Amino acid sequence: MTVRRILIGVPIVLIIFLLQAYFWVPTYEQQTKGNPQRLTEYITASIGDASILNPILSADSASSDIEAMVFEGLIDRDEELRFRGRLAESWEIHEEAFFYVNEEAAIPQVGTANAHEVLELLRRVKGGDIPTNAAVKASLDNIREITVIPARSFMVTRGEKKAELKINVTAPPRIKLVLNQVDQDLFQNLSTILGKGYFSSFDGGSYLQADQDIGKNKMLEYAQEILPAIEHNPIVVFRLRPNVKFHDGHLFDAHDVRFTYEAIMDPKNLSPRIADYEPVKSVEVVDPLTVRICYKRLYSPALSTWGIGILPERLLNAEALKKEAIARGKDPERFTMRQSSFNRRPIGCGPFVFEEWKSDQYITLKRFTEYWEGPPNYKQYIYRIIPDPLTQEMEFYAGTVDSYAVQPHQVQRLKNDPTYQNFSGLSFGYTYIGYNMRREPFNDPRVRRALSMAIDVDKIIRYVLYGQGERITGPFVKQTDYYDHRIKPIPYDPQGALKLLAEAGWKRNKDGWLEKNGKRLQFTLITNKGNNLRNAILATAQDAWKQIGIDVRTDVLEWAVFIQERVDKADFDAVVLGWQMGVEPDLYQIWHSSQTHHYQLNFVAFENKEADNLIIKIRQEYDHKQQVAYCHRLHEIIAKEQPYTFLYVSKWTAVLDKRIVIKETDAEGNVVYKKITPTKTGNYTFHFNKWIKLPEAPAFSAER
Amino acid sequence: MLSFIGRSIIQKIITLVFVMVISFLIIHLAPGEPSQVDPLNPKFTPEMVERFRKAFHLDEPLHIQFVYFYRDLFTGKTVSWKDNEPVLKKIWGRFLNSLPLFIVGTILMWTLAFPVGIHSAIFRGGTYDRSATFLSYFLISIPGFFFAYILILLVVNTFHVPVIGMRTFGLGETSWLRIIMDRTWHLLLPSLLGATGGIAVLSRYVRSQMLEVESQDYVRTARAKGLPQEQVHYKHALRNALLPFVTMFGLILPALIGGSVIIESIFSWPGMGRMAFEAILARDYPIILTVNFISAVLVLAGTFISDLLYMVVDPRIRL
């Protein structure tokens, strides 16, 4: 009967056809042995896809992974996290400082003085004619040049077009100081010579004349802006590397640097990095290989922003965009860099050239043979998008992925496998429990400390993280100098916690709950849904606190609700959250007391005068040693105040096939293979451009 | 007939308008913001967030946004917020990726479900029928993602071959036959997994339909007049049992665009379902709403087609 035969035959034939395909697919070994080309390809996996391949526009990690390969910045960080030159060969930082001559102020032993008298005075003190203390002397020795900018008159306009305000300014003479090094204490030290109130009593408002009456306060605001009594202008001069080429063959020069800066600042481009470059006053092209960057104020984290990938001006300037808009039939007026097709096939001067991008599948790059530092060993770099961590692991076993982000529980499985080598290191971030210090009982530091003491963090690390974490005591990245290793973590001590709470007035009642004035110690600990680690911490903390008699409720909220309704509006008692950190020690947004309003990041409302001062000093200090000293003090204050219970910094682990090694050519031209070792700061891909996969795992004579 | 078609189309258009309004409202009123205006990224200053809101028209009242969105959609100008790519082009690309998965899955489902179901019905109550019943309920109740993981682990650990994605990476230059076979292999697991639930459910339907028809008088007559068993089952019974399944073809249509979120995400298959899912996570409204709109159109068209098919194959029904 044909119907029956068809009904049974068709599915059998179909299934046999599908199954026989198995014999055509290469296994792990066949891929490396049977296909030499595979050895020159490096395949890595990411959970998410890139969104926009333009270093000034992207804000996600997948995009920046690719941008790091395709683009090159002026500088980056070396093994020890110090800056090193990339597109910039060298750089130099000095300062220009200015102050207006305050003709009304009385200078000690001199009286009122005009510009030239002030200039003379400063020269005399600098020359050593008048004795001063060491700090002031150091400041003065640092001054390279003192000049007077004569008085001048000019007009400025402020306000909207309709209600334009014209202000006539008759600026008094100004003293310009050129410093060898940036000196944030300069004016403080100068005021010992010129008198305490010399700078603060300068009344900029009296030199302004507006054509409309705008009130005294508004006028003062304008005076602050137009005639600031003192001004620091740090200056960075970059000497650029000659003969560096973009992937399309044209030469890189200083105009590309200026263009990149201008593109970031162009409001049409909606660059998420605009805030980083706001302190820049001007970027000047001195000659094709020299850029001079002048800043409006002291802001030391600014140097690191020049690690941004440099864009090719020729392909993205207004003219090029206009051409593209017309070619694609778009309105040139509304066409911005964001719409440009450059963002899907970028061109930079990094070690790899962009090749192809299939959304949600892969991005492929091939090596740039004319890379200034010599081409990478790998011929191709493939970035696969695999949204599921378990299947990433499966692809790794099957040999179609060379590296992936290993989960803590997977580390144990892979650690002892002889096929693989593994590395681990600390990540740049930490997990914490934050307390809303606006609320009782968290406004008492003793309570916060007691809560920290009651949690056994080591246990969390052991059981929740499978040992893939380390304790942390403060807000800095643990592997940088800014982190003070002398500060010991708070020990697990429930009895001590009870004692502290008793000091704060919380006593156990007959049911075992802690009580103060008849009110139970009760609060809610919240976190977001979807993060298993945080949920486990939530449960552990709740249990630990219950054991000492605190009535803790917990709530797990969907991310958007959690952030918008609770954290942003400061409507919480305690939260479990984490911060991702950069290397720069700038803590202004998270810890400064001016950032405690709704929608700001100091949502626990940490306020401390000394800390505020230090935070400002840290971001104004250009001397690394001094900065480290300030950071250590700040770390100590925060650790003592315990606005957060600092829990842990997690470890990352990477697993690679043992056949992947570093290949170098020594001075005599011999090829040398070396084992891949992570740098001190835990970056194992630091020498990526020298990596290569060999057909057989080499035996290293001096294997450590 | 014509009046039915006319009435039906008008009704469906009205439903579509409601779907447009409601889905738009739900998506905009749900908590969460597009990732571009995520306020917890310290790099984003409030002014920037404001500018993004403006660029996305998020600062306008809802009804204006509604008009903007559907105007752009019907003129084909909608772009994804994530990467500025035209939405329709993106959806088309993904649709083409999902298509092979869908075709192989559907063929597997329909070709396997029928023999299994018919056999169960013919040998009703026997060992085969019982084990098929057990297996069906087992497959219906096992969570798809779990089953997928088990299968992947099994295949990778025993055979050491890649199964994720649409093809093997790093295959290098090789013959076209090998490339085709490699792609076929990568199709096998996801389409099989996508079909298992369907096979289990559909074979149950086939079985009960067959049983119902087999107890009809005309089947008994056929048996009584001495026709061979096979002819009774496959000619007289099966043809009539097929009737309700014809209409199911119309309902396949919406599944075309829905894809399978779970299977596609696990196998990192760049299909429709995964794109829609990721768009929801990133609050990429243009993509979510466009997919929603197209699938609403397809659901309505599917029910319309199945109504028509029913009329064609079953002369008893007159609308």
Interface residues (C-beta under 8 A of the other chain):
Chain A: M1 V3 R4 L7 I8 V10 P11 L14 I15 F17 L18 L19 Q20 A21 Y22 F23 W24 V25 P26 T27 Y28 E29 Q31 N35 Q37 R38 E41 I43 G48 D49 S51 I52 A59 D60 P267 L270 P272 R273 I274 A275 D276 R338 Q339 N343 R344 K358 S359 D360 Q361 Y362 I382 R384 I385 I386 P387 D388 L390 T391 M394 E395 Y397 A398 G399 T400 V401 E558 W559 A560 V561 I563 Q564 E565 V567 D568 Q589 I590 Y599 L601
Chain B: A30 P31 G32 E33 S35 Q36 P39 L40 N41 P42 K43 F44 T45 P46 M48 R51 F52 A55 K82 D83 N84 E85 K90 G93 R94 V104 I107 L108 T111 L112 F114 P115 I118 Y149 I152 L153 V156 N157 F159 H160 V161 P162 V163 I164 G165 M166 T168 F169 G170 L171 G172 E173 L177 R178 M181 D182 T184 W185 L187 L188 L192 E230 Q231 Y234 K235 L238 S265 I266 F267 S268 P270 R274 M275 E278
